[in-house]
Amino acid sequence: MKVHILFPLLGVMVFSGCPEGPDGPAPPDAGDLELREPMEAPAGTWTYVPFLRTRCMSGSPAGLGINLSPDSDRLLIYLQEGGACWDALSCLMTVNVDGFSQGDFDAFIQSRGRRGHFNRDDPSNPFADWNHVFVPYCSGDVHGGANPEGPGGRIHMGARNMDQFLERILLTFPHVRQVVLAGSSAGGVGAALNFDRVQRAFGEVPVSLLDDSGPVMSDTYLRPCLQQVWRDAWNLDASLPEDCEVCRSGSGGLSEALRFVARKYPDRRMGIILSNRDSIFRNFFGFGAGECTAWEPMDGVTFREGSMELRDTLLAEHPNVRIYMMDSEHHVWLWQTPLSRLVNDGVPLSTWIQQLVEGDPGWDHVGP
């Protein structure tokens, strides 16, 4: 019988029948092989790892970056920010619409690879000595899509890419005892949407959420018509927690996704960093104006009302969820260098994150 060798997840050699080519057994597909091997990189240095079977919205392969800390058993997974793409206008404001290459990664790391939460030289950074994984954003779907045939010929496979990333991350970090899933803006939304997926992948290893500037508000503020546009463009429902029926109730209800995982994982901490007049997200929510027939930025007062409702009503019953809220229009905070530079109501952002990570009983809401 003609045979070839496959390498399953546990590294066991399995022989199976396979057609033979003119020069012997057909080689295993490189995309299959890569998912069965841990990622390797020099310690303390950023390394880009392409994933041949993943897809950016342009159709090119996606990938991720790793920065290893061999003596650490903790892991930070960070999802990149960068808008969202569902039509011609929105795609103009979305990063990496043509894909994300080694060159793009090198440029990004040159400017941000040692800033904020990735700064290993900042003693106030809770993640300074952790293992770091950076997930670039090239799917245009807040890291949550499952649509290989999106509008305009685009491919929105952010959630399906995450499945492949997780398979290899688990092989690379088999002994971690703590994980933080973080992201900013679209990456913050993506971190919340992918939380259940990541926690299920890590099993008993606790995963915490850190959502920087990616608030998913109630239908009053994040209009259902806009949510429906995203559901249709990205096949977003396919990436939501399988057991969350309320997440799929009608065209709205995406705010229920965070409430659902907060109830499902009451022992897992979930932190949200939020500006109550965030100028970028007010523009983003503006696509829902006039029942999605016009674009008009949301005013600061209305966005502040939505922020307060999110904290004081929607999430009030969940003691495992806390918000670090600034009275500000600024967007994205985790790149602050050092992280202790930002002080809100006397509490440095670095301290609040440290409390989240360490399970400090004093961890609480901060801000107005």
C-alpha positions as CSV (number, residue, x, y, z in Angstrom):
1,M,0.0,0.0,0.0
2,K,1.3,3.5,-0.9
3,V,1.7,5.6,2.3
4,H,2.7,9.1,3.4
5,I,3.3,10.6,6.8
6,L,1.0,13.1,8.5
7,F,1.7,14.9,11.7
8,P,-1.4,15.3,13.9
9,L,-1.6,17.7,16.8
10,L,0.1,15.5,19.4
11,G,3.0,14.7,17.1
12,V,2.0,11.0,16.6
13,M,3.0,9.6,13.3
14,V,0.0,8.2,11.4
15,F,0.2,6.3,8.1
16,S,-2.6,6.4,5.6
17,G,-3.2,5.4,2.0
18,C,-2.3,8.1,-0.5
19,P,-1.7,8.3,-4.2
20,E,1.9,8.3,-5.1
21,G,3.5,10.8,-7.6
22,P,6.2,9.9,-10.1
23,D,9.0,10.7,-7.6
24,G,7.4,9.0,-4.6
25,P,4.8,9.9,-2.1
26,A,3.1,13.2,-2.5
27,P,4.4,15.7,0.1
28,P,2.0,16.9,2.8
29,D,0.4,20.3,2.1
30,A,2.5,23.1,3.7
31,G,-0.6,24.8,5.1
32,D,-1.6,21.6,6.9
33,L,1.9,21.0,8.2
34,E,2.3,24.5,9.6
35,L,-0.7,24.1,11.9
36,R,0.8,21.0,13.5
37,E,4.1,22.6,14.5
38,P,4.9,25.1,17.2
39,M,6.1,28.5,16.1
40,E,9.7,29.2,16.7
41,A,11.5,32.5,17.2
42,P,14.4,34.1,19.1
43,A,13.6,35.2,22.6
44,G,12.7,38.9,23.0
45,T,12.5,39.6,19.2
46,W,9.5,40.1,17.1
47,T,9.1,37.4,14.4
48,Y,6.4,37.3,11.7
49,V,4.7,33.9,11.1
50,P,2.6,33.6,7.9
51,F,-0.4,31.2,7.9
52,L,-0.9,29.9,4.4
53,R,-4.5,28.8,4.8
54,T,-5.7,32.0,6.3
55,R,-7.1,34.9,4.3
56,C,-7.0,38.7,4.4
57,M,-9.9,40.4,2.7
58,S,-7.8,40.8,-0.4
59,G,-7.4,37.0,-0.6
60,S,-3.7,37.0,0.4
61,P,-2.6,34.9,3.4
62,A,-2.8,36.4,6.9
63,G,-0.3,35.8,9.7
64,L,0.7,36.9,13.2
65,G,3.7,38.1,15.1
66,I,5.3,36.5,18.2
67,N,7.7,37.8,20.8
68,L,8.8,35.1,23.2
69,S,9.6,35.3,26.9
70,P,10.8,31.7,27.6
71,D,10.8,32.1,31.4
72,S,7.2,33.3,31.5
73,D,4.0,31.2,31.7
74,R,1.8,34.1,30.8
75,L,0.5,35.0,27.4
76,L,-0.8,38.3,25.9
77,I,-2.8,38.0,22.6
78,Y,-3.4,41.4,21.1
79,L,-5.7,42.1,18.1
80,Q,-4.8,45.1,16.0
81,E,-7.1,48.1,15.4
82,G,-8.0,49.6,12.1
83,G,-11.7,50.4,11.2
84,A,-14.2,48.1,9.5
85,C,-15.0,47.4,5.8
86,W,-18.5,46.7,4.4
87,D,-18.9,49.2,1.6
88,A,-16.9,51.6,-0.5
89,L,-16.9,54.5,2.1
90,S,-16.1,52.4,5.2
91,C,-13.4,50.5,3.4
92,L,-11.6,53.8,2.7
93,M,-11.1,54.1,6.5
94,T,-10.0,50.5,7.1
95,V,-6.3,49.4,7.3
96,N,-4.6,46.7,5.3
97,V,-7.3,46.3,2.7
98,D,-4.6,45.0,0.3
99,G,-3.3,42.4,2.8
100,F,-0.6,42.3,5.4
101,S,2.9,41.2,4.5
102,Q,6.3,40.7,6.2
103,G,7.1,44.3,5.1
104,D,3.9,45.7,6.7
105,F,4.8,43.8,9.9
106,D,8.3,45.1,9.9
107,A,7.1,48.7,9.5
108,F,4.5,48.3,12.3
109,I,6.9,46.7,14.7
110,Q,9.4,49.5,14.0
111,S,6.9,52.1,15.1
112,R,5.0,50.2,17.8
113,G,6.7,47.0,18.7
114,R,8.1,48.5,22.0
115,R,5.3,50.8,22.9
116,G,2.5,50.6,25.5
117,H,1.5,47.0,26.4
118,F,4.4,45.7,24.3
119,N,7.1,47.7,26.1
120,R,9.4,45.3,27.9
121,D,11.4,48.2,29.4
122,D,8.4,49.8,31.2
123,P,8.3,48.7,34.8
124,S,4.7,49.8,35.1
125,N,3.7,47.6,32.2
126,P,1.9,44.5,33.6
127,F,2.8,42.6,30.4
128,A,6.5,43.5,30.3
129,D,7.8,40.0,30.8
130,W,4.9,38.0,29.2
131,N,4.9,36.2,25.9
132,H,3.4,38.4,23.3
133,V,1.3,37.5,20.2
134,F,0.2,40.3,17.8
135,V,-2.6,39.5,15.4
136,P,-2.6,42.0,12.5
137,Y,-5.9,43.2,11.2
138,C,-6.4,42.5,7.5
139,S,-9.9,40.9,7.4
140,G,-11.9,44.2,7.7
141,D,-14.5,42.4,9.9
142,V,-13.5,43.3,13.5
143,H,-11.7,40.0,13.6
144,G,-15.2,38.3,13.5
145,G,-16.0,37.3,10.0
146,A,-16.8,34.0,8.4
147,N,-17.7,35.0,4.9
148,P,-15.5,33.8,2.0
149,E,-17.7,35.6,-0.5
150,G,-18.2,39.1,1.0
151,P,-19.5,42.2,-0.8
152,G,-17.3,43.7,-3.5
153,G,-15.4,40.4,-3.9
154,R,-13.8,40.8,-0.5
155,I,-13.1,37.9,1.9
156,H,-14.1,38.4,5.5
157,M,-12.6,35.5,7.5
158,G,-11.4,37.1,10.7
159,A,-13.0,34.5,13.0
160,R,-12.0,31.6,10.9
161,N,-8.4,32.9,10.8
162,M,-8.5,33.0,14.6
163,D,-9.4,29.4,14.7
164,Q,-6.2,28.6,12.8
165,F,-4.1,31.0,14.9
166,L,-5.3,29.4,18.1
167,E,-4.4,25.9,17.0
168,R,-0.8,26.8,16.6
169,I,-0.7,29.2,19.6
170,L,-1.7,26.3,21.8
171,L,1.1,24.2,20.4
172,T,3.6,27.0,20.9
173,F,2.5,27.8,24.5
174,P,1.4,24.5,26.0
175,H,2.3,25.4,29.6
176,V,0.8,28.9,30.0
177,R,-1.2,29.4,33.2
178,Q,-2.8,32.7,32.3
179,V,-3.9,34.4,29.1
180,V,-5.1,38.0,28.4
181,L,-7.0,38.5,25.1
182,A,-6.7,42.2,24.3
183,G,-7.4,44.5,21.4
184,S,-8.0,48.1,20.5
185,S,-10.9,49.7,18.6
186,A,-11.9,47.1,16.0
187,G,-9.5,44.8,17.8
188,G,-11.3,45.5,21.1
189,V,-14.6,44.6,19.5
190,G,-12.9,41.5,18.0
191,A,-11.5,40.5,21.4
192,A,-15.0,40.6,22.9
193,L,-16.5,38.6,20.0
194,N,-13.7,36.0,20.1
195,F,-13.5,35.7,23.9
196,D,-15.7,32.5,24.0
197,R,-13.7,31.0,21.2
198,V,-10.3,31.7,22.9
199,Q,-11.5,30.5,26.4
200,R,-12.9,27.3,25.0
201,A,-9.6,26.7,23.2
202,F,-7.5,27.1,26.4
203,G,-9.9,25.0,28.5
204,E,-9.1,25.3,32.2
205,V,-6.4,28.0,31.7
206,P,-8.1,31.3,32.7
207,V,-8.5,33.9,29.9
208,S,-9.2,37.6,30.8
209,L,-10.5,40.2,28.4
210,L,-9.0,43.7,27.9
211,D,-11.1,45.7,25.4
212,D,-9.5,49.1,24.6
213,S,-11.9,51.5,22.9
214,G,-14.2,49.0,21.3
215,P,-17.6,49.4,23.1
216,V,-20.6,47.5,21.8
217,M,-23.5,49.6,23.0
218,S,-27.2,48.8,23.1
219,D,-29.5,49.1,20.1
220,T,-30.4,52.6,21.1
221,Y,-26.9,53.8,20.2
222,L,-25.5,51.1,17.9
223,R,-28.4,51.0,15.5
224,P,-29.8,47.6,14.6
225,C,-29.8,48.5,10.9
226,L,-26.0,48.9,11.1
227,Q,-25.6,45.7,13.0
228,Q,-27.6,43.9,10.3
229,V,-25.3,45.3,7.6
230,W,-22.3,43.8,9.5
231,R,-24.1,40.5,10.0
232,D,-24.8,40.2,6.3
233,A,-21.4,41.5,5.0
234,W,-19.3,39.4,7.4
235,N,-21.6,36.5,8.3
236,L,-21.1,37.7,11.8
237,D,-23.6,35.3,13.4
238,A,-21.5,32.3,12.4
239,S,-18.7,33.6,14.6
240,L,-20.7,34.4,17.8
241,P,-20.9,31.9,20.6
242,E,-22.8,28.9,19.4
243,D,-24.9,28.7,22.6
244,C,-25.8,32.4,22.6
245,E,-29.3,32.5,21.1
246,V,-30.0,36.0,22.3
247,C,-26.9,37.2,20.3
248,R,-28.8,36.4,17.1
249,S,-32.2,37.7,18.1
250,G,-33.2,39.9,15.2
251,S,-31.0,42.5,13.5
252,G,-29.7,44.1,16.8
253,G,-28.6,42.6,20.1
254,L,-24.8,42.5,19.6
255,S,-24.4,44.0,23.0
256,E,-25.8,40.8,24.4
257,A,-22.6,39.0,23.3
258,L,-20.5,40.5,26.1
259,R,-23.3,40.0,28.7
260,F,-23.5,36.4,27.6
261,V,-19.8,35.6,28.1
262,A,-19.8,37.5,31.4
263,R,-22.6,35.2,32.6
264,K,-21.0,32.1,31.1
265,Y,-17.6,32.8,32.6
266,P,-18.3,34.5,36.0
267,D,-14.8,33.8,37.2
268,R,-13.1,35.5,34.2
269,R,-12.4,39.2,34.4
270,M,-13.3,41.5,31.6
271,G,-12.1,45.0,31.4
272,I,-13.1,47.8,29.1
273,I,-11.1,51.0,28.5
274,L,-13.4,53.7,27.2
275,S,-13.6,57.4,26.4
276,N,-17.1,58.6,26.9
277,R,-16.9,61.0,23.9
278,D,-14.7,58.9,21.7
279,S,-14.5,60.9,18.4
280,I,-13.6,57.9,16.2
281,F,-16.4,55.7,17.4
282,R,-18.9,58.5,17.2
283,N,-18.1,58.7,13.5
284,F,-18.3,54.9,13.3
285,F,-21.7,54.8,15.0
286,G,-22.8,57.6,12.6
287,F,-23.2,55.1,9.8
288,G,-26.5,54.1,11.5
289,A,-28.0,57.6,11.2
290,G,-31.4,57.8,9.5
291,E,-31.8,54.0,9.7
292,C,-28.6,53.6,7.8
293,T,-29.7,55.9,5.0
294,A,-27.2,58.7,5.8
295,W,-23.9,59.2,7.7
296,E,-23.9,61.7,10.5
297,P,-21.4,61.5,13.4
298,M,-23.0,60.9,16.8
299,D,-22.8,63.9,19.1
300,G,-20.7,63.7,22.2
301,V,-23.7,64.0,24.6
302,T,-25.4,61.0,23.0
303,F,-22.3,58.9,23.0
304,R,-21.7,59.7,26.7
305,E,-25.3,58.5,27.5
306,G,-24.5,55.3,25.7
307,S,-21.3,54.8,27.6
308,M,-23.1,55.4,31.0
309,E,-25.8,53.0,30.0
310,L,-23.3,50.3,29.1
311,R,-21.6,50.6,32.5
312,D,-24.5,51.4,34.8
313,T,-27.3,49.3,33.2
314,L,-26.2,46.7,30.7
315,L,-23.2,45.5,32.7
316,A,-24.3,46.4,36.2
317,E,-25.2,42.9,37.1
318,H,-21.8,41.5,36.2
319,P,-19.2,42.0,39.0
320,N,-16.5,40.4,36.7
321,V,-16.8,43.3,34.2
322,R,-15.3,46.7,35.0
323,I,-14.8,49.9,32.9
324,Y,-11.9,52.4,33.0
325,M,-13.8,55.4,31.6
326,M,-12.2,58.8,30.7
327,D,-14.1,62.0,30.1
328,S,-12.4,62.4,26.7
329,E,-12.7,62.3,23.0
330,H,-9.4,60.3,22.6
331,H,-9.4,57.0,20.9
332,V,-7.2,54.0,21.9
333,W,-5.2,54.0,25.1
334,L,-3.0,50.9,25.3
335,W,-0.2,52.4,23.2
336,Q,0.5,55.0,26.0
337,T,4.2,54.9,26.8
338,P,4.6,54.3,29.7
339,L,1.2,52.9,30.6
340,S,1.4,54.7,33.9
341,R,1.3,58.1,32.1
342,L,-2.5,57.9,31.9
343,V,-4.0,58.7,35.3
344,N,-7.8,58.8,35.7
345,D,-9.4,59.7,39.1
346,G,-6.0,59.1,40.7
347,V,-5.7,55.5,39.3
348,P,-3.0,54.9,36.6
349,L,-4.1,52.7,33.7
350,S,-1.2,50.4,34.4
351,T,-2.4,49.9,38.0
352,W,-6.0,49.1,36.9
353,I,-4.7,46.6,34.4
354,Q,-2.5,45.0,37.0
355,Q,-5.4,44.6,39.3
356,L,-7.4,42.9,36.5
357,V,-4.5,40.6,35.8
358,E,-3.7,39.7,39.4
359,G,-7.3,39.2,40.6
360,D,-7.1,42.1,43.0
361,P,-10.4,42.4,45.0
362,G,-10.1,46.2,44.8
363,W,-10.4,46.2,41.0
364,D,-13.4,48.4,40.2
365,H,-14.9,50.9,37.8
366,V,-12.8,54.1,37.4
367,G,-14.0,57.4,36.0
368,P,-17.1,59.6,35.9
